[in-house]
Amino acid sequence: EPEVTQTPSHQVTQMGQEVILRCVPISNHLYFYWYRQILGQKVEFLVSFYNNEISEKSEIFDDQFSVERPDGSNFTLKIRSTKLEDSAMYFCASLAENYNEQFFGPGTRLTVL
Amino acid sequence: DAKTTQPPSMDCAEGRAANLPCNHSTISGNEYVYWYRQIHSQGPQYIIHGLKNNETNEMASLIITEDRKSSTLILPHATLRDTAVYYCIVRTVIQGAQKLVFGQGTRLTINP
């Protein structure tokens, strides 16, 4: 069964460093998303991406964040200068056109020291 | 999107049916009811969705009241692997803007 994959599974970084979280969505999907979940809190929407551009973003997704689909398979989330409060699980999701079910990846645990 | 209310936690015995309620009294006519679950620290997993008719798939059944103000997710024969946080989400399906807004959900514990 096709699945969304994410790398790395755990990333540890120093405050102020740049990180890139990578996702490989399901191959025929057209909509892509990033969500995050701070430990013990609810899952929060960050950004959605369609047709090579951002279709919606939340207040959390400020100028420190960017997304990119550099080739036909990868979907990345970059945090330019990490802060302690960026420590969270980051989930990528994808969706096929005309379907309702978002498929989530296993997540990347980001720890900012 | 309409707000939902779920109990924070529930317990169920293994092998029994787990019935998870959700209130969505402000739901509007074009909003669907979705259920997702999150097994400890994993990515959320889609379970089922419906508009006004009851729905069933291989994972669960969804019962929506006639006035659509509440619904119940039914796991017919719960197993230990069904222990998870279950999220009821009400949303309009808008092409290209299908973000999910998660609440706190119901933490379901299946006991042996």
Chai-1 contact restraints between the chains, C-beta under 6 A:
chainA,res_idxA,chainB,res_idxB,connection_type,confidence,min_distance_angstrom,max_distance_angstrom,comment,restraint_id
A,K42,B,F102,contact,1.0,0.0,6.0,A-B,restraint_1
A,K42,B,Q104,contact,1.0,0.0,6.0,A-B,restraint_2
A,V43,B,F102,contact,1.0,0.0,6.0,A-B,restraint_3
A,F45,B,K99,contact,1.0,0.0,6.0,A-B,restraint_4
A,S48,B,K99,contact,1.0,0.0,6.0,A-B,restraint_5
A,Y50,B,G96,contact,1.0,0.0,6.0,A-B,restraint_6
A,S55,B,G96,contact,1.0,0.0,6.0,A-B,restraint_7
A,E56,B,A97,contact,1.0,0.0,6.0,A-B,restraint_8
A,F91,B,G43,contact,1.0,0.0,6.0,A-B,restraint_9
A,N100,B,H49,contact,1.0,0.0,6.0,A-B,restraint_10
A,E101,B,Y46,contact,1.0,0.0,6.0,A-B,restraint_11
A,F104,B,G43,contact,1.0,0.0,6.0,A-B,restraint_12
A,F104,B,P44,contact,1.0,0.0,6.0,A-B,restraint_13
A,G105,B,G43,contact,1.0,0.0,6.0,A-B,restraint_14
A,P106,B,G43,contact,1.0,0.0,6.0,A-B,restraint_15
A,G107,B,G43,contact,1.0,0.0,6.0,A-B,restraint_16
